[in-house]
Amino acid sequence: MSAVISHLSHSPVAARVRRISAVLAAAGISLFAWVAATPAAFAGARPVGENATSPAPPAPPVIHVVQAGGMPGWQIAAIAVAAALAAAAAAVFLDRAWSHRHPARVA
């Protein structure tokens, strides 16, 4: 009976967040397991066709790319501010969801 009462006391938003986080965690773990299980032999290119038993073709010539600059500082700052705001919003959201779960104690 206590399981039914505790199930009803949760907010639907917290239950939705819990489900979404469980789905994302399962997807991340399955992707990690798939990448870890894939052997390194699948990383190389293999010749296809009549000459499949011959040695690999010679490597293509190296092309040197000249890159000037990079990401401007304001873009880095904007990404950092957006990440900080997203983390703060998530922290407030989770704190409010957890505060409904456990009522405040009087000292």
C-alpha positions in Angstrom: 0.0 0.0 0.0 2.9 2.4 0.7 4.1 2.0 -2.8 0.8 3.2 -4.2 0.8 6.2 -1.8 4.4 7.1 -2.7 3.6 6.7 -6.4 0.7 9.2 -6.2 2.7 11.8 -4.2 5.3 12.2 -7.0 4.7 15.1 -9.4 4.1 14.1 -13.0 6.9 16.4 -14.1 9.4 14.6 -12.0 8.2 11.3 -13.3 8.6 12.5 -16.9 12.1 13.8 -16.1 13.0 10.4 -14.6 11.7 8.5 -17.6 13.5 10.8 -20.1 16.8 10.5 -18.1 16.4 6.7 -18.0 15.9 6.5 -21.8 18.9 8.8 -22.4 21.0 6.7 -20.0 20.0 3.5 -21.7 20.7 4.9 -25.2 24.1 6.2 -24.1 25.1 2.9 -22.4 24.0 0.9 -25.5 26.0 3.2 -27.8 29.0 2.8 -25.6 28.6 -1.0 -25.5 28.3 -1.1 -29.3 31.4 1.0 -29.8 33.4 -1.0 -27.2 32.4 -4.3 -28.8 33.3 -3.3 -32.3 36.8 -4.5 -33.0 39.5 -2.3 -34.4 39.7 -4.5 -37.5 36.5 -2.9 -38.9 38.2 0.5 -38.9 40.4 -0.1 -42.0 39.3 0.0 -45.6 39.4 -3.3 -47.5 39.9 -3.6 -51.3 36.8 -4.9 -53.1 36.5 -6.7 -56.4 38.9 -8.9 -58.3 42.0 -7.8 -56.5 40.6 -8.4 -53.0 43.5 -10.8 -52.2 46.2 -8.4 -53.3 47.8 -5.9 -50.9 46.1 -2.7 -50.1 46.4 0.1 -52.7 49.0 2.9 -52.0 47.9 5.6 -49.7 46.6 8.8 -51.3 48.9 11.9 -51.3 48.9 14.0 -48.2 47.1 17.3 -48.5 48.1 20.0 -46.2 45.3 22.3 -45.1 46.2 25.8 -44.1 43.8 27.1 -41.4 43.9 30.7 -40.2 42.1 31.8 -37.1 39.7 29.5 -35.3 36.6 30.0 -33.3 36.3 33.6 -32.1 36.4 34.4 -28.4 32.8 35.7 -28.3 31.5 32.3 -29.6 33.4 30.5 -26.9 32.0 32.9 -24.3 28.4 32.5 -25.7 28.7 28.7 -25.6 30.0 28.8 -22.0 27.2 31.2 -20.9 24.5 29.0 -22.6 26.0 25.9 -20.9 26.0 27.6 -17.5 22.4 28.8 -17.9 21.3 25.3 -19.0 23.0 23.7 -16.0 21.5 26.3 -13.6 18.0 25.7 -15.1 18.4 21.9 -14.7 19.6 22.3 -11.1 16.6 24.5 -10.2 14.2 22.1 -12.0 15.6 19.1 -10.2 15.7 20.8 -6.8 12.0 21.7 -7.2 11.2 18.2 -8.3 13.0 16.7 -5.4 11.6 19.2 -2.9 8.1 17.9 -3.7 9.3 14.4 -2.9 10.5 15.2 0.6 8.7 17.8 2.6 10.7 20.3 4.5 11.6 19.3 8.1 11.0 21.6 11.0 14.1 22.0 13.3 
